[in-house]
């Protein structure tokens, strides 16, 4: 009798674990579907959320928003930066996304003048370290 109860108990635990794993997979799938819907439906730039769940979500939301001003530059002269995009609603401040080989960073409230100087600089890395790094990082706005 004790063996039967133990087997039933272990079966319940195993079944529960499998169910929880399926739930996690479903949640991941639902998040991917939501991000896909966001990509396919542009929103006005004044309706972008104040908080993001991750930097990846922030990048997707920013890139899928209808901006008043947006600009980009391919950074071929840098050994570690690959591209940069700038998005602004008011043409005064905006989001700056700098992409490396395999990761992108999002910066917030970057003045358009800073973007223009960065875009036209001869040394992107030097400009980044002097005028952007640790000044505009968005980590405080991630949920």
N, C-alpha and C positions, 0 to 999 in steps of 0.2 A: 504494500500500500504506500509506504514512504517513497519507494522508487517511482511509482506512478505519479505521485504528487510532484516529486522532483523533476521528472521528465516533462510534465505539464508546465511547471514553473519555468524551466529552461526554454521550452518551446515558446512560451509567451514572451520571454525576454528577447529571444532571437527574432520573433515576429515583430516585436516593437522596434527593435534596432533597424530591421529592414524597412519598416514603415517610415521611421524617422529619416533614413537615408533617401528614400523616395521623396519625402517632403522637401528635403534640402535640394535635391535635383529639380523638383518642381519649382521651388522658389528661384533657383538660378535661371531656369528656363523662362519663368515669368518676367524676371528682371531683364533678360535679353530681349524678350518680346516688347516690353515697355520701352527699352532703349531704341529698338528698331522703329517703333511707332513715333518716338520723339524725333528720330532722324528724318522720317518721312513727312512730318507735319511741322512746318516752321512756325515759330512764335515771334511776337513782337519783342524787341530788345528790352522794353521797359517791364516785361512780364517774366524775365528770367529770375529763377528763385535766388534767394539770398544765401541759402545753405545748399551744399551738395553732399551726397553720400560718399563720394570718392573723387579723386582727381580725374579718373577715367570718365566718370559720369559728368563732371564739370566740363571736360573737353568736348564730349558728345553734345551736351546741351548748348554750349557756346557756339560750336560749329554749325548747329542746326537752327540757330536763331536768325531772324531777319534783322540785320544791323543797318544803321544809318551810314556807318563807315566801316569798311574792312579792307585790309591790305595784307600782303604777304611778301616774304623774300626767301629765295633759295640761297642757302649759305654754303657756297661751294668752296670758299677760301678757308673755312674753319675745319680743323681736323676732328672736332668732337660735336659741333652743332651742325644740324642738317637743314632745318628750316625754322621759320618764325612767322606767326600770324598775329595780327592785331585786329581787335573788334571793339567798336565804340558806338554807343547809342547817342551821346551828346557831342561827339567830336572833340571832347576835352580830355576825358579819361576813358580807359577801357581795359579789356583783358588782353594779355600778351601770352601766347602759347609758344614756347620754345621746345623744339623736338630734337632729341639726340638720335643716335642710331636705333635704339630700341625703347625709348621712354620719352614722354613729353611732360613738361612742367607748365603749370598755369600760374600766372601772376595777375593780380587784380589792382584796379585803380592806377594803372600806368598812364601817365600823362602822354598826350599825343606828341608833344615835343620830344619826350624821351624815346618814343617809338621812332620818330623821324630821324633822330640822331643815331639810334641803334641801326636802323635800316640803311643808313648812308655811311656808317663807319667803315674804316678799312680793317679794323681788328675787332671782330665780334666778341671774342672771348675776353679781351681786355675791357671793352665797354661793359659787357655783362657783369664782370666782377666789380667794376668800379661804380656802376650806376643802377644795377638791377638786383643783383644777388643780395638777399637778406633785407631788401627794402620793400618788395611787393609780394613776397611769397603768400600764398593763399591758404596755408595750413590752418589758420585760425577760423576759416569758414567751412571746414569740412565737418560734417556731423559726426 
